[in-house]
Amino acid sequence: MAVRVSSKNFTPTDVVASLLTFMSSEFSNDPKTIHTTIARLQQDSKYRGLLEEFEFLDYHPYPYSPLLGRTLNRLQEARLLSSLNPSYEKYVVTEASKKAIEKQILEVKLADQKDKLSEIASELTKALAHR
């Protein structure tokens, strides 16, 4: 198994965290839509540099990225993202979390990618609204 070495100054977690700054404070926790949308956007060369590390398995009934799943869990463990109980149907990101992500990640590591991140977040928001 080949190990990829990245020369990027950002991680997949940085990318997903930065996406949160462009999304509403509350959005659907629908894994099928989240994974399917990121897999689709990854095919667009415009976003490939941001999303290429998310490898998708062709699971039925939708493509699934173990890395994307772990990234969302990691953001919850860091308390930057949370799921509403008891059904975990929605994610919640506070304004304080958004500001911390913007200051510590987006502005430092991904400032030159803001427009693309905003577009990805917009596509994800649209997909989640139409699920």
Backbone hydrogen bonds in HBPLUS format (Angstrom, degrees):
<---DONOR---> <-ACCEPTOR-->    atom                        ^
c    i                          cat <-CA-CA->   ^        H-A-AA   ^      H-
h    n   atom  resd res      DA  || num        DHA   H-A  angle D-A-AA Bond
n    s   type  num  typ     dist DA aas  dist angle  dist       angle   num
A0014-ASP N   A0011-THR O   3.05 MM   3  5.06 118.3  2.44  96.1 111.1     1
A0015-VAL N   A0011-THR O   3.12 MM   4  6.52 152.4  2.20 149.1 156.3     2
A0016-VAL N   A0012-PRO O   3.03 MM   4  6.35 169.0  2.04 155.6 156.6     3
A0017-ALA N   A0013-THR O   2.87 MM   4  5.94 164.7  1.89 151.0 156.2     4
A0018-SER N   A0014-ASP O   2.91 MM   4  5.98 157.3  1.96 142.9 149.5     5
A0019-LEU N   A0015-VAL O   2.97 MM   4  6.28 146.8  2.09 146.2 155.6     6
A0020-LEU N   A0016-VAL O   3.30 MM   4  6.65 143.5  2.45 143.8 152.1     7
A0020-LEU N   A0017-ALA O   3.06 MM   3  5.31 128.5  2.33 100.8 113.9     8
A0021-THR N   A0018-SER O   3.06 MM   3  5.47 141.8  2.22 107.4 117.3     9
A0022-PHE N   A0019-LEU O   3.01 MM   3  5.55 153.7  2.08 114.7 122.5    10
A0023-MET N   A0020-LEU O   3.24 MM   3  5.14 158.3  2.29 100.1 106.6    11
A0093-VAL N   A0025-SER O   2.86 MM  68  4.99 160.3  1.90 139.5 144.5    12
A0027-PHE N   A0091-TYR O   3.04 MM  64  5.36 155.7  2.10 140.5 148.1    13
A0091-TYR N   A0027-PHE O   2.64 MM  64  5.36 171.2  1.65 174.6 174.3    14
A0029-ASN N   A0089-GLU O   2.71 MM  60  5.00 174.1  1.72 130.3 128.5    15
A0034-ILE N   A0030-ASP O   2.99 MM   4  6.18 170.3  2.00 163.5 166.7    16
A0035-HIS N   A0031-PRO O   2.87 MM   4  5.86 173.4  1.87 156.7 158.6    17
A0036-THR N   A0032-LYS O   2.95 MM   4  5.89 160.0  1.99 144.2 150.8    18
A0037-THR N   A0033-THR O   2.93 MM   4  5.84 159.5  1.97 144.4 150.2    19
A0038-ILE N   A0034-ILE O   3.08 MM   4  6.24 166.4  2.10 150.9 154.6    20
A0039-ALA N   A0035-HIS O   2.93 MM   4  6.03 158.5  1.97 148.0 154.6    21
A0040-ARG N   A0036-THR O   2.97 MM   4  6.14 154.1  2.04 143.4 150.3    22
A0041-LEU N   A0037-THR O   2.91 MM   4  6.13 166.4  1.93 153.8 157.4    23
A0042-GLN N   A0038-ILE O   2.90 MM   4  5.95 143.1  2.04 142.9 152.8    24
A0043-GLN N   A0040-ARG O   3.14 MM   3  5.55 145.9  2.27 106.3 115.4    25
A0044-ASP N   A0041-LEU O   3.03 MM   3  5.38 152.4  2.11 108.5 116.8    26
A0047-TYR N   A0044-ASP O   2.90 MM   3  5.68 149.6  2.00 124.9 131.8    27
A0048-ARG N   A0044-ASP O   3.17 MM   4  6.22 126.0  2.48 144.2 157.1    28
A0050-LEU N   A0047-TYR O   2.96 MM   3  5.50 135.0  2.17 115.5 127.4    29
A0051-LEU N   A0047-TYR O   3.05 MM   4  6.22 150.3  2.15 153.4 162.4    30
A0052-GLU N   A0048-ARG O   2.74 MM   4  5.07 132.4  1.96 157.5 156.1    31
A0054-PHE N   A0051-LEU O   3.14 MM   3  5.92 166.0  2.16 125.8 130.1    32
A0057-LEU N   A0064-TYR O   2.70 MM   7  5.21 172.1  1.71 150.1 148.5    33
A0059-TYR N   A0057-LEU O   2.83 MM   2  5.55 134.9  2.04 105.0  91.5    34
A0064-TYR N   A0057-LEU O   2.97 MM   7  5.21 160.8  2.01 146.8 152.8    35
A0062-TYR N   A0059-TYR O   2.90 MM   3  5.55 106.4  2.45 115.7 133.0    36
A0069-GLY N   A0065-SER O   3.01 MM   4  6.32 162.9  2.04 156.5 161.1    37
A0070-ARG N   A0066-PRO O   2.88 MM   4  6.15 160.3  1.91 150.8 156.1    38
A0071-THR N   A0067-LEU O   2.81 MM   4  5.96 151.0  1.89 146.0 154.9    39
A0072-LEU N   A0068-LEU O   3.00 MM   4  6.25 161.8  2.03 152.8 155.8    40
A0073-ASN N   A0069-GLY O   3.10 MM   4  6.35 156.5  2.16 144.2 151.0    41
A0074-ARG N   A0070-ARG O   2.75 MM   4  5.96 153.2  1.82 148.1 156.2    42
A0075-LEU N   A0071-THR O   2.97 MM   4  6.25 154.2  2.04 150.2 156.1    43
A0076-GLN N   A0072-LEU O   3.15 MM   4  6.43 143.0  2.29 138.2 147.9    44
A0076-GLN N   A0073-ASN O   3.08 MM   3  5.04 121.5  2.44  93.1 108.2    45
A0077-GLU N   A0073-ASN O   2.87 MM   4  6.21 155.4  1.93 151.6 158.8    46
A0078-ALA N   A0074-ARG O   2.94 MM   4  6.20 142.6  2.09 142.7 152.8    47
A0080-LEU N   A0075-LEU O   2.95 MM   5  5.41 154.9  2.01 172.0 168.4    48
A0081-LEU N   A0075-LEU O   3.27 MM   6  5.53 135.6  2.48 123.9 120.1    49
A0079-ARG N   A0076-GLN O   2.92 MM   3  4.84 153.6  1.99 102.0 110.1    50
A0082-SER N   A0092-VAL O   2.90 MM  10  5.17 150.1  1.99 147.2 155.7    51
A0092-VAL N   A0082-SER O   2.66 MM  10  5.17 148.2  1.76 151.3 156.9    52
A0084-LEU N   A0090-LYS O   2.99 MM   6  5.65 156.5  2.05 149.7 156.7    53
A0088-TYR N   A0084-LEU O   2.81 MM   4  4.95 130.5  2.06 152.7 166.7    54
A0098-LYS N   A0094-THR O   2.97 MM   4  6.31 159.3  2.01 148.9 154.8    55
A0099-LYS N   A0095-GLU O   2.90 MM   4  6.13 160.7  1.94 150.2 154.8    56
A0100-ALA N   A0096-ALA O   3.00 MM   4  6.20 156.6  2.05 144.3 150.8    57
A0101-ILE N   A0097-SER O   2.89 MM   4  6.09 164.5  1.92 155.5 159.4    58
A0102-GLU N   A0098-LYS O   2.86 MM   4  6.02 162.5  1.89 149.3 154.9    59
A0103-LYS N   A0099-LYS O   2.93 MM   4  6.06 163.0  1.96 148.6 152.9    60
A0104-GLN N   A0100-ALA O   2.86 MM   4  5.86 166.6  1.88 152.4 156.7    61
A0105-ILE N   A0101-ILE O   2.81 MM   4  5.23 150.3  1.89 140.5 146.5    62
A0106-LEU N   A0101-ILE O   2.97 MM   5  6.28 155.9  2.03 144.8 151.9    63
A0107-GLU N   A0102-GLU O   2.86 MM   5  5.83 162.9  1.89 157.4 159.9    64
A0109-LYS N   A0105-ILE O   2.69 MM   4  5.45 169.3  1.71 157.3 161.0    65
A0110-LEU N   A0106-LEU O   3.04 MM   4  4.79 138.6  2.22 117.9 129.8    66
A0113-GLN N   A0110-LEU O   2.86 MM   3  5.21 159.3  1.90 116.5 123.3    67
A0117-LEU N   A0113-GLN O   2.92 MM   4  6.12 165.8  1.94 163.7 168.5    68
A0118-SER N   A0114-LYS O   2.85 MM   4  6.00 157.1  1.90 151.9 158.2    69
A0119-GLU N   A0115-ASP O   3.02 MM   4  6.27 151.2  2.10 143.7 151.4    70
A0120-ILE N   A0116-LYS O   2.91 MM   4  6.20 159.9  1.95 153.1 158.2    71
A0121-ALA N   A0117-LEU O   2.90 MM   4  6.09 165.1  1.92 151.0 155.2    72
A0122-SER N   A0118-SER O   2.93 MM   4  6.10 149.0  2.02 141.1 149.8    73
A0123-GLU N   A0119-GLU O   2.96 MM   4  6.23 158.7  2.00 150.0 155.0    74
A0124-LEU N   A0120-ILE O   2.90 MM   4  6.15 159.3  1.94 152.5 158.7    75
A0125-THR N   A0121-ALA O   2.84 MM   4  5.99 155.9  1.90 145.6 152.5    76
A0126-LYS N   A0122-SER O   2.94 MM   4  6.17 160.8  1.98 149.4 154.2    77
A0127-ALA N   A0123-GLU O   2.98 MM   4  6.17 162.4  2.02 148.2 153.0    78
A0128-LEU N   A0124-LEU O   2.95 MM   4  6.12 159.6  1.99 150.2 155.3    79
A0129-ALA N   A0125-THR O   3.01 MM   4  6.18 142.6  2.15 143.1 153.0    80
A0130-HIS N   A0126-LYS O   3.19 MM   4  6.41 133.7  2.42 142.3 153.5    81
A0130-HIS N   A0127-ALA O   3.24 MM   3  5.27 136.3  2.44  96.2 107.6    82
